[in-house]
Amino acid sequence: MALSVLSVASEAYPLVKTGGLGDVVGALPAALAPHGVDVTTFLPGYPRVLAALEDSGAPLHRWPDLLGAPAQLLEGELAGHRLLVLDAPGYFAREGGPYGDPAGRDWDDNWRRFAAFARAAADVAGGAVAGERHDVLHAHDWQSGLAPAYLRFAPPAEDAPRTVMTIHNIAFQGRYDVGIFASLALPAHAFAVDGVEYYGGVGYLKAGLESADAITTVSPTYAREILSPDFGMGLEGLIRTRQRRVSGIVNGIDTAVWSPAADTSLPARYDATTLGRRAANKRAVEQAFALDPGDGPIFCVVSRLTWQKGMDVLADAIPALVERGGRLALLGSGDAWLEQAFRDAAERFPGQVGVRLGYDEALSHLLQAGSDAILIPSRFEPCGLTQLYGLAYGCVPVVARTGGLADTVIHANAAALAAGVATGIQFDTVTYESLAGAIALATDLYADAARWEQIQRAGMAADFSWATSGRRYAQLYRELLAA
């Protein structure tokens, strides 16, 4: 008999996505189906999500007052798998993004919006909704963090499901003032060190980590890193006390979406035996980013422009990249000062640096298919997906040695090159010197066409589908139910 899992998240591709979380949540149902796990995805009813529901039929359940606003439960499909949507106009019928207004400012009531979302998820998973019962509630990041806490402190039924809390990025924690606690519909004893209390306030991610039966992160290295103050962001003590329940499972990628041989958005499709066809995609990247045509390497960036991603160091290293004969095509958005820094670089190096601010899914595919290398100088990176897309597309990753980047890229040292297993370039410490050195190594390797193609083919041969990761999640669920 298949296990039933309710996957609770604030985003899921292709309906709503701001980063890797959406990709992962969108891919999980198909990844787990071969392992006897039926995944139902539970999403907030943002306008774009509701618009995608062709015919949800009658509501499955109604909440007259869900932490202060009425709500109802709708049913639909997500890529052929079951989808449940919390339709609560008072919380989610807004213009802008999932978390903020059109100007990018966080909604003042995010604490209530995602508390209500978590309360509803606990009700659905825990049997309060007629016809709904799930073996496991799998919560993703802080927006869903209160769901395990509701099941622990205020369960809708005596026989609550098992719970898993996945940390996609521990830097985002959902911390709020103590004054909100009275509005969360939790018993008084939940406000405790081993409950939702966090430095005198309420911590949503902390609550999930404290209450869940199992904790996962999205790579083994990140699971170790968050035990330390440098990466734990204040939660390292809690993680250490629950270390036996923590595991790292590397994210996979959806190979139906990310396949250069089947990607219809590309000017030229190709595989590891026809790498020469990438040239047409490279010409398209040059045109899209106003880069001078040439045979030198194109380095691309597809990223949030933030300190975490090391974008400040990359901005400083652009002259070194250009001096080595490289060109840069950057797609992303983020901190205003970094956006301006890259605009300034494009003006300083016309034809060598091209910048597109914002995000464009089709353009991100083109960059992986037409660029020679992708730069990912993150100071910390729980897993990362862009390096996996790079490997699949023969776009050689140049990455900082941290988190999932360390777990998924094999550095092109002499031994790895001799054995034919090198898939990219890693560097220690995110400094100008380290990044400039990695760029120099990349340009030297690129100059040897046969060796560069060997690196590309090794990366394309790696298996970063969801097959292995899906099996590990299924095993974790079954271990929890057997305990």
URDAWO-V731697 format. One record per residue. RES is the residue in one letter. SS is DSSP state (H for helix, E for strand, - for the rest). OMEGA is omega in whole degrees, 0 to 359 (NA if undefined). NEAR is the number of other ideal C-beta (glycine too) atoms within 12 Angstrom. Layout:
BEGIN
RES_SS_OMEGA_NEAR, RES_SS_OMEGA_NEAR
END
This chain:
BEGIN
M_-_183_9, A_-_172_21, L_E_179_31, S_E_182_29, V_E_172_46, L_E_181_48, S_E_190_47, V_E_184_53, A_-_181_51, S_-_177_44, E_-_177_37, A_E_177_46, Y_-_7_34, P_-_184_24, L_-_180_32, V_E_184_35, K_-_170_30, T_-_181_30, G_-_185_42, G_H_179_41, L_H_181_38, G_H_179_37, D_H_184_37, V_H_182_48, V_H_178_47, G_H_183_38, A_H_187_41, L_H_182_46, P_H_180_37, A_H_180_33, A_H_185_36, L_H_182_38, A_H_180_26, P_-_183_20, H_-_176_27, G_-_180_20, V_E_175_36, D_E_182_27, V_E_169_46, T_E_180_43, T_E_181_46, F_E_185_50, L_E_169_50, P_E_181_47, G_-_173_41, Y_-_180_35, P_H_183_22, R_H_177_26, V_H_179_36, L_H_181_26, A_H_182_16, A_H_178_24, L_-_184_25, E_-_179_12, D_-_185_10, S_-_181_24, G_-_180_14, A_-_177_12, P_-_178_23, L_-_184_29, H_E_176_27, R_E_171_22, W_E_178_31, P_-_182_12, D_-_180_16, L_-_183_39, L_-_173_34, G_-_180_23, A_-_177_28, P_-_180_22, A_E_175_37, Q_E_183_29, L_E_179_38, L_E_183_34, E_E_177_31, G_E_180_31, E_E_174_25, L_E_181_33, A_-_177_25, G_-_180_14, H_E_187_27, R_E_179_29, L_E_171_37, L_E_184_42, V_E_175_42, L_E_180_52, D_E_181_38, A_-_185_38, P_H_180_20, G_H_181_24, Y_H_193_36, F_H_181_39, A_-_185_22, R_-_172_25, E_-_181_14, G_-_181_21, G_-_180_28, P_-_188_36, Y_-_185_32, G_E_183_18, D_-_182_16, P_-_178_10, A_-_178_11, G_-_178_17, R_-_179_12, D_E_174_20, W_-_181_26, D_-_183_15, D_-_177_25, N_H_179_31, W_H_181_37, R_H_181_33, R_H_186_42, F_H_168_48, A_H_178_43, A_H_178_39, F_H_180_51, A_H_178_54, R_H_179_42, A_H_179_49, A_H_178_51, A_H_178_48, D_H_182_41, V_H_183_46, A_H_188_41, G_H_173_34, G_-_180_25, A_-_181_31, V_-_183_31, A_-_178_14, G_-_180_15, E_-_173_29, R_-_183_25, H_-_181_43, D_-_185_33, V_E_167_42, L_E_181_51, H_E_183_47, A_E_182_51, H_E_174_53, D_-_193_44, W_H_183_45, Q_H_178_48, S_H_190_54, G_-_180_52, L_H_182_53, A_H_176_54, P_H_179_48, A_H_177_48, Y_H_179_47, L_H_179_44, R_H_188_36, F_H_181_31, A_-_184_30, P_-_179_27, P_-_179_31, A_-_183_20, E_-_183_10, D_-_183_15, A_-_177_30, P_-_172_40, R_E_185_34, T_E_176_47, V_E_176_49, M_E_179_49, T_E_176_50, I_E_174_48, H_-_175_43, N_-_185_39, I_-_179_42, A_-_181_31, F_-_195_31, Q_-_182_30, G_-_181_39, R_E_183_27, Y_E_181_34, D_-_181_17, V_H_184_19, G_H_181_14, I_H_189_31, F_H_183_32, A_H_182_19, S_H_185_23, L_-_181_36, A_-_173_29, L_-_177_32, P_-_184_18, A_H_184_15, H_H_175_16, A_H_178_29, F_-_183_27, A_-_181_21, V_-_179_18, D_-_178_20, G_-_185_30, V_-_181_46, E_E_182_30, Y_E_182_36, Y_-_177_19, G_-_178_15, G_E_179_22, V_E_179_38, G_E_183_38, Y_H_178_45, L_H_179_46, K_H_180_42, A_H_179_49, G_H_180_50, L_H_180_50, E_H_189_36, S_H_187_42, A_-_176_42, D_-_178_33, A_E_179_38, I_E_174_42, T_E_167_43, T_E_191_44, V_-_168_46, S_-_178_42, P_H_181_25, T_H_179_32, Y_H_177_42, A_H_176_37, R_H_184_26, E_H_185_36, I_-_172_41, L_-_185_26, S_-_178_21, P_H_181_15, D_H_184_18, F_H_185_30, G_H_175_30, M_-_179_32, G_-_180_23, L_-_185_39, E_H_179_25, G_H_177_21, L_H_180_35, I_H_180_36, R_H_181_20, T_H_182_18, R_-_188_28, Q_H_181_21, R_H_179_12, R_H_183_28, V_E_174_35, S_E_179_31, G_E_179_33, I_-_183_40, V_-_175_41, N_-_170_49, G_-_174_40, I_-_179_40, D_-_185_36, T_-_173_26, A_-_180_22, V_-_184_33, W_-_178_35, S_-_183_27, P_-_180_38, A_-_184_24, A_-_186_19, D_-_184_31, T_-_179_16, S_-_186_25, L_-_172_30, P_-_180_25, A_-_175_26, R_-_186_22, Y_-_171_31, D_-_186_23, A_-_179_25, T_-_183_15, T_-_183_20, L_H_179_33, G_H_180_17, R_H_178_25, R_H_183_37, A_H_180_23, A_H_177_22, N_H_178_37, K_H_177_39, R_H_180_25, A_H_176_28, V_H_178_44, E_H_180_31, Q_H_183_20, A_H_184_29, F_-_177_37, A_-_177_21, L_-_176_35, D_-_176_24, P_-_180_18, G_-_181_19, D_-_180_17, G_-_185_27, P_-_169_40, I_E_172_48, F_E_178_47, C_E_174_49, V_E_172_51, V_E_194_44, S_E_161_40, R_E_182_32, L_E_185_34, T_-_176_29, W_-_180_22, Q_-_184_32, K_-_178_38, G_-_185_38, M_H_176_38, D_H_178_28, V_H_178_34, L_H_179_44, A_H_178_39, D_H_186_25, A_H_183_38, I_H_178_37, P_H_178_21, A_H_179_30, L_H_181_40, V_H_180_29, E_H_179_17, R_-_178_29, G_-_179_24, G_-_172_39, R_E_184_43, L_E_173_49, A_E_186_47, L_E_176_47, L_E_180_36, G_E_176_36, S_E_180_29, G_E_183_30, D_-_186_22, A_H_183_15, W_H_177_16, L_H_174_31, E_H_180_28, Q_H_180_20, A_H_181_28, F_H_173_37, R_H_179_24, D_H_180_19, A_H_179_32, A_H_177_28, E_H_181_17, R_H_183_18, F_-_180_28, P_-_181_18, G_-_177_21, Q_-_180_34, V_E_176_35, G_E_186_34, V_E_172_38, R_E_181_31, L_E_184_26, G_-_177_17, Y_-_181_24, D_-_185_18, E_H_181_22, A_H_179_21, L_H_178_30, S_H_176_39, H_H_180_35, L_H_180_39, L_H_179_45, Q_H_184_48, A_H_185_48, G_H_177_43, S_-_181_48, D_-_182_47, A_E_176_48, I_E_182_48, L_E_179_51, I_E_184_51, P_-_187_48, S_-_174_47, R_-_168_31, F_-_184_37, E_-_183_47, P_-_173_45, C_-_187_45, G_-_175_47, L_-_185_45, T_H_177_47, Q_H_177_51, L_H_175_47, Y_H_178_41, G_H_179_46, L_H_182_42, A_H_186_42, Y_H_181_51, G_-_176_43, C_-_194_51, V_E_181_49, P_E_171_53, V_E_196_50, V_E_169_49, A_E_182_37, R_-_181_33, T_-_173_38, G_H_182_43, G_H_176_43, L_H_178_48, A_H_184_34, D_H_191_34, T_H_181_44, V_-_178_47, I_-_186_30, H_E_181_31, A_-_171_37, N_-_187_20, A_H_182_12, A_H_181_12, A_H_177_23, L_H_180_25, A_H_180_12, A_H_179_15, G_-_183_20, V_-_181_21, A_-_180_34, T_-_181_42, G_E_182_46, I_E_175_45, Q_E_174_38, F_E_180_37, D_-_176_20, T_-_183_20, V_-_177_33, T_-_178_20, Y_H_184_23, E_H_182_17, S_H_181_29, L_H_178_40, A_H_177_29, G_H_179_24, A_H_178_44, I_H_178_39, A_H_178_26, L_H_180_33, A_H_181_43, T_H_177_30, D_H_179_20, L_H_180_34, Y_H_181_34, A_H_176_19, D_-_189_17, A_H_182_16, A_H_180_15, R_H_179_24, W_H_178_32, E_H_176_25, Q_H_178_28, I_H_179_43, Q_H_184_42, R_H_178_26, A_H_178_28, G_H_181_42, M_H_179_36, A_H_180_21, A_-_180_33, D_-_174_19, F_-_171_38, S_-_180_26, W_-_186_37, A_H_182_23, T_H_182_22, S_H_177_39, G_H_178_32, R_H_181_23, R_H_176_29, Y_H_179_41, A_H_177_33, Q_H_179_23, L_H_179_36, Y_H_183_39, R_H_177_25, E_H_179_19, L_H_183_28, L_H_180_23, A_H_185_12, A_-_NA_11
END
